[in-house]
Amino acid sequence: MEHWVARLKLFRSSNISSSHDFIPTSIWTDATPSQPQVNWVRNLWQAIKPFSTGGEYVNNLGDDGDDRIGAAYGANLARLVTLKDKYDPENFFRLNANIRPSG
């Protein structure tokens, strides 16, 4: 049981004290004009971001880039990179909010 408690602490969100979670979403049926929809969501997030904690909830991320991955894991990121280097240096498990190995 101690193993699971340690694991939960390791993956705990860096902004666990936040009382709200904001996920701007846009859904459309025609795939052709997707860039205006994507831009709308990104612009909305940029307008709301100054009022946020600056953190991210990792389960909300898709292909959002390393800076948002870092915001999600906060101070735990360095420790997670060390684990990734040890157990997955080839980055086999990369289809999630990816923590890249340092090598």
mmCIF file of the C-alpha atoms, coordinates in Angstrom:
data_MODEL
# 
_entry.id   MODEL 
# 
loop_
_atom_site.group_PDB 
_atom_site.id 
_atom_site.type_symbol 
_atom_site.label_atom_id 
_atom_site.label_alt_id 
_atom_site.label_comp_id 
_atom_site.label_asym_id 
_atom_site.label_entity_id 
_atom_site.label_seq_id 
_atom_site.pdbx_PDB_ins_code 
_atom_site.Cartn_x 
_atom_site.Cartn_y 
_atom_site.Cartn_z 
_atom_site.occupancy 
_atom_site.B_iso_or_equiv 
_atom_site.pdbx_formal_charge 
_atom_site.auth_seq_id 
_atom_site.auth_comp_id 
_atom_site.auth_asym_id 
_atom_site.auth_atom_id 
_atom_site.pdbx_PDB_model_num 
ATOM 1   C CA . MET A 1 1   ? 0.000   0.000  0.000   1.00 0.00 ? 1   MET A CA 1 
ATOM 2   C CA . GLU A 1 2   ? 2.851   2.422  0.692   1.00 0.00 ? 2   GLU A CA 1 
ATOM 3   C CA . HIS A 1 3   ? 3.935   2.075  -2.953  1.00 0.00 ? 3   HIS A CA 1 
ATOM 4   C CA . TRP A 1 4   ? 0.592   3.432  -4.204  1.00 0.00 ? 4   TRP A CA 1 
ATOM 5   C CA . VAL A 1 5   ? 0.627   6.349  -1.767  1.00 0.00 ? 5   VAL A CA 1 
ATOM 6   C CA . ALA A 1 6   ? 4.097   7.332  -2.982  1.00 0.00 ? 6   ALA A CA 1 
ATOM 7   C CA . ARG A 1 7   ? 2.927   7.039  -6.591  1.00 0.00 ? 7   ARG A CA 1 
ATOM 8   C CA . LEU A 1 8   ? -0.065  9.280  -5.961  1.00 0.00 ? 8   LEU A CA 1 
ATOM 9   C CA . LYS A 1 9   ? 2.152   11.899 -4.373  1.00 0.00 ? 9   LYS A CA 1 
ATOM 10  C CA . LEU A 1 10  ? 4.526   11.741 -7.331  1.00 0.00 ? 10  LEU A CA 1 
ATOM 11  C CA . PHE A 1 11  ? 1.813   12.396 -9.908  1.00 0.00 ? 11  PHE A CA 1 
ATOM 12  C CA . ARG A 1 12  ? -0.159  14.879 -7.841  1.00 0.00 ? 12  ARG A CA 1 
ATOM 13  C CA . SER A 1 13  ? -0.963  18.040 -9.766  1.00 0.00 ? 13  SER A CA 1 
ATOM 14  C CA . SER A 1 14  ? 1.239   21.034 -9.079  1.00 0.00 ? 14  SER A CA 1 
ATOM 15  C CA . ASN A 1 15  ? -1.867  23.227 -8.759  1.00 0.00 ? 15  ASN A CA 1 
ATOM 16  C CA . ILE A 1 16  ? -3.986  20.970 -6.562  1.00 0.00 ? 16  ILE A CA 1 
ATOM 17  C CA . SER A 1 17  ? -5.215  23.942 -4.535  1.00 0.00 ? 17  SER A CA 1 
ATOM 18  C CA . SER A 1 18  ? -7.156  25.379 -7.483  1.00 0.00 ? 18  SER A CA 1 
ATOM 19  C CA . SER A 1 19  ? -10.898 25.362 -6.951  1.00 0.00 ? 19  SER A CA 1 
ATOM 20  C CA . HIS A 1 20  ? -11.831 25.386 -10.656 1.00 0.00 ? 20  HIS A CA 1 
ATOM 21  C CA . ASP A 1 21  ? -10.685 23.780 -13.877 1.00 0.00 ? 21  ASP A CA 1 
ATOM 22  C CA . PHE A 1 22  ? -11.171 25.629 -17.173 1.00 0.00 ? 22  PHE A CA 1 
ATOM 23  C CA . ILE A 1 23  ? -11.088 23.752 -20.488 1.00 0.00 ? 23  ILE A CA 1 
ATOM 24  C CA . PRO A 1 24  ? -11.898 25.880 -23.540 1.00 0.00 ? 24  PRO A CA 1 
ATOM 25  C CA . THR A 1 25  ? -13.377 23.583 -26.175 1.00 0.00 ? 25  THR A CA 1 
ATOM 26  C CA . SER A 1 26  ? -14.557 23.998 -29.733 1.00 0.00 ? 26  SER A CA 1 
ATOM 27  C CA . ILE A 1 27  ? -16.403 21.275 -31.646 1.00 0.00 ? 27  ILE A CA 1 
ATOM 28  C CA . TRP A 1 28  ? -17.195 21.403 -35.344 1.00 0.00 ? 28  TRP A CA 1 
ATOM 29  C CA . THR A 1 29  ? -18.462 18.919 -37.917 1.00 0.00 ? 29  THR A CA 1 
ATOM 30  C CA . ASP A 1 30  ? -16.669 20.088 -41.068 1.00 0.00 ? 30  ASP A CA 1 
ATOM 31  C CA . ALA A 1 31  ? -12.961 19.246 -40.885 1.00 0.00 ? 31  ALA A CA 1 
ATOM 32  C CA . THR A 1 32  ? -12.014 21.663 -43.672 1.00 0.00 ? 32  THR A CA 1 
ATOM 33  C CA . PRO A 1 33  ? -12.024 24.987 -41.748 1.00 0.00 ? 33  PRO A CA 1 
ATOM 34  C CA . SER A 1 34  ? -10.368 23.625 -38.595 1.00 0.00 ? 34  SER A CA 1 
ATOM 35  C CA . GLN A 1 35  ? -7.719  26.316 -38.161 1.00 0.00 ? 35  GLN A CA 1 
ATOM 36  C CA . PRO A 1 36  ? -10.215 29.101 -37.305 1.00 0.00 ? 36  PRO A CA 1 
ATOM 37  C CA . GLN A 1 37  ? -11.707 26.844 -34.605 1.00 0.00 ? 37  GLN A CA 1 
ATOM 38  C CA . VAL A 1 38  ? -8.295  25.999 -33.165 1.00 0.00 ? 38  VAL A CA 1 
ATOM 39  C CA . ASN A 1 39  ? -7.340  29.682 -33.226 1.00 0.00 ? 39  ASN A CA 1 
ATOM 40  C CA . TRP A 1 40  ? -10.567 30.612 -31.426 1.00 0.00 ? 40  TRP A CA 1 
ATOM 41  C CA . VAL A 1 41  ? -9.766  28.242 -28.541 1.00 0.00 ? 41  VAL A CA 1 
ATOM 42  C CA . ARG A 1 42  ? -6.134  29.370 -28.344 1.00 0.00 ? 42  ARG A CA 1 
ATOM 43  C CA . ASN A 1 43  ? -7.145  33.049 -28.344 1.00 0.00 ? 43  ASN A CA 1 
ATOM 44  C CA . LEU A 1 44  ? -9.743  32.413 -25.646 1.00 0.00 ? 44  LEU A CA 1 
ATOM 45  C CA . TRP A 1 45  ? -7.107  30.692 -23.493 1.00 0.00 ? 45  TRP A CA 1 
ATOM 46  C CA . GLN A 1 46  ? -4.684  33.594 -23.948 1.00 0.00 ? 46  GLN A CA 1 
ATOM 47  C CA . ALA A 1 47  ? -7.405  35.986 -22.757 1.00 0.00 ? 47  ALA A CA 1 
ATOM 48  C CA . ILE A 1 48  ? -8.205  33.869 -19.666 1.00 0.00 ? 48  ILE A CA 1 
ATOM 49  C CA . LYS A 1 49  ? -4.629  32.828 -18.806 1.00 0.00 ? 49  LYS A CA 1 
ATOM 50  C CA . PRO A 1 50  ? -3.749  35.977 -16.773 1.00 0.00 ? 50  PRO A CA 1 
ATOM 51  C CA . PHE A 1 51  ? -6.490  34.991 -14.312 1.00 0.00 ? 51  PHE A CA 1 
ATOM 52  C CA . SER A 1 52  ? -5.251  31.407 -13.909 1.00 0.00 ? 52  SER A CA 1 
ATOM 53  C CA . THR A 1 53  ? -2.770  29.859 -11.488 1.00 0.00 ? 53  THR A CA 1 
ATOM 54  C CA . GLY A 1 54  ? -0.455  29.191 -14.443 1.00 0.00 ? 54  GLY A CA 1 
ATOM 55  C CA . GLY A 1 55  ? -0.629  25.470 -13.727 1.00 0.00 ? 55  GLY A CA 1 
ATOM 56  C CA . GLU A 1 56  ? -2.129  22.744 -15.862 1.00 0.00 ? 56  GLU A CA 1 
ATOM 57  C CA . TYR A 1 57  ? -3.994  19.549 -15.100 1.00 0.00 ? 57  TYR A CA 1 
ATOM 58  C CA . VAL A 1 58  ? -2.142  16.860 -17.032 1.00 0.00 ? 58  VAL A CA 1 
ATOM 59  C CA . ASN A 1 59  ? -5.282  14.939 -18.035 1.00 0.00 ? 59  ASN A CA 1 
ATOM 60  C CA . ASN A 1 60  ? -6.533  18.021 -19.894 1.00 0.00 ? 60  ASN A CA 1 
ATOM 61  C CA . LEU A 1 61  ? -3.506  18.156 -22.174 1.00 0.00 ? 61  LEU A CA 1 
ATOM 62  C CA . GLY A 1 62  ? -3.208  16.854 -25.685 1.00 0.00 ? 62  GLY A CA 1 
ATOM 63  C CA . ASP A 1 63  ? -0.428  17.842 -28.047 1.00 0.00 ? 63  ASP A CA 1 
ATOM 64  C CA . ASP A 1 64  ? 0.167   21.132 -26.245 1.00 0.00 ? 64  ASP A CA 1 
ATOM 65  C CA . GLY A 1 65  ? 3.938   21.288 -26.005 1.00 0.00 ? 65  GLY A CA 1 
ATOM 66  C CA . ASP A 1 66  ? 6.611   20.892 -23.379 1.00 0.00 ? 66  ASP A CA 1 
ATOM 67  C CA . ASP A 1 67  ? 5.929   24.186 -21.583 1.00 0.00 ? 67  ASP A CA 1 
ATOM 68  C CA . ARG A 1 68  ? 2.399   23.102 -20.628 1.00 0.00 ? 68  ARG A CA 1 
ATOM 69  C CA . ILE A 1 69  ? 3.671   19.657 -19.629 1.00 0.00 ? 69  ILE A CA 1 
ATOM 70  C CA . GLY A 1 70  ? 6.097   21.431 -17.295 1.00 0.00 ? 70  GLY A CA 1 
ATOM 71  C CA . ALA A 1 71  ? 3.260   23.550 -15.887 1.00 0.00 ? 71  ALA A CA 1 
ATOM 72  C CA . ALA A 1 72  ? 1.230   20.406 -15.196 1.00 0.00 ? 72  ALA A CA 1 
ATOM 73  C CA . TYR A 1 73  ? 3.950   18.557 -13.306 1.00 0.00 ? 73  TYR A CA 1 
ATOM 74  C CA . GLY A 1 74  ? 5.559   21.593 -11.666 1.00 0.00 ? 74  GLY A CA 1 
ATOM 75  C CA . ALA A 1 75  ? 8.329   20.739 -9.220  1.00 0.00 ? 75  ALA A CA 1 
ATOM 76  C CA . ASN A 1 76  ? 7.841   17.008 -9.888  1.00 0.00 ? 76  ASN A CA 1 
ATOM 77  C CA . LEU A 1 77  ? 9.006   17.281 -13.518 1.00 0.00 ? 77  LEU A CA 1 
ATOM 78  C CA . ALA A 1 78  ? 12.728  16.828 -12.797 1.00 0.00 ? 78  ALA A CA 1 
ATOM 79  C CA . ARG A 1 79  ? 12.038  13.692 -10.761 1.00 0.00 ? 79  ARG A CA 1 
ATOM 80  C CA . LEU A 1 80  ? 9.774   12.337 -13.514 1.00 0.00 ? 80  LEU A CA 1 
ATOM 81  C CA . VAL A 1 81  ? 12.451  12.966 -16.156 1.00 0.00 ? 81  VAL A CA 1 
ATOM 82  C CA . THR A 1 82  ? 14.903  10.976 -14.004 1.00 0.00 ? 82  THR A CA 1 
ATOM 83  C CA . LEU A 1 83  ? 12.414  8.089  -13.900 1.00 0.00 ? 83  LEU A CA 1 
ATOM 84  C CA . LYS A 1 84  ? 11.801  8.386  -17.639 1.00 0.00 ? 84  LYS A CA 1 
ATOM 85  C CA . ASP A 1 85  ? 15.562  8.245  -18.271 1.00 0.00 ? 85  ASP A CA 1 
ATOM 86  C CA . LYS A 1 86  ? 15.835  5.090  -16.177 1.00 0.00 ? 86  LYS A CA 1 
ATOM 87  C CA . TYR A 1 87  ? 12.737  3.145  -17.288 1.00 0.00 ? 87  TYR A CA 1 
ATOM 88  C CA . ASP A 1 88  ? 11.869  4.517  -20.747 1.00 0.00 ? 88  ASP A CA 1 
ATOM 89  C CA . PRO A 1 89  ? 14.970  6.127  -22.309 1.00 0.00 ? 89  PRO A CA 1 
ATOM 90  C CA . GLU A 1 90  ? 13.714  5.290  -25.824 1.00 0.00 ? 90  GLU A CA 1 
ATOM 91  C CA . ASN A 1 91  ? 10.449  7.184  -25.137 1.00 0.00 ? 91  ASN A CA 1 
ATOM 92  C CA . PHE A 1 92  ? 8.255   4.199  -26.016 1.00 0.00 ? 92  PHE A CA 1 
ATOM 93  C CA . PHE A 1 93  ? 5.419   5.510  -23.823 1.00 0.00 ? 93  PHE A CA 1 
ATOM 94  C CA . ARG A 1 94  ? 4.920   8.834  -25.569 1.00 0.00 ? 94  ARG A CA 1 
ATOM 95  C CA . LEU A 1 95  ? 1.271   8.979  -26.611 1.00 0.00 ? 95  LEU A CA 1 
ATOM 96  C CA . ASN A 1 96  ? 0.163   10.680 -23.406 1.00 0.00 ? 96  ASN A CA 1 
ATOM 97  C CA . ALA A 1 97  ? 1.160   14.101 -22.111 1.00 0.00 ? 97  ALA A CA 1 
ATOM 98  C CA . ASN A 1 98  ? 4.742   13.095 -22.810 1.00 0.00 ? 98  ASN A CA 1 
ATOM 99  C CA . ILE A 1 99  ? 7.613   13.566 -20.424 1.00 0.00 ? 99  ILE A CA 1 
ATOM 100 C CA . ARG A 1 100 ? 10.605  13.371 -22.718 1.00 0.00 ? 100 ARG A CA 1 
ATOM 101 C CA . PRO A 1 101 ? 13.782  11.608 -21.586 1.00 0.00 ? 101 PRO A CA 1 
ATOM 102 C CA . SER A 1 102 ? 16.743  13.955 -21.214 1.00 0.00 ? 102 SER A CA 1 
ATOM 103 C CA . GLY A 1 103 ? 18.974  12.001 -23.596 1.00 0.00 ? 103 GLY A CA 1 
# 
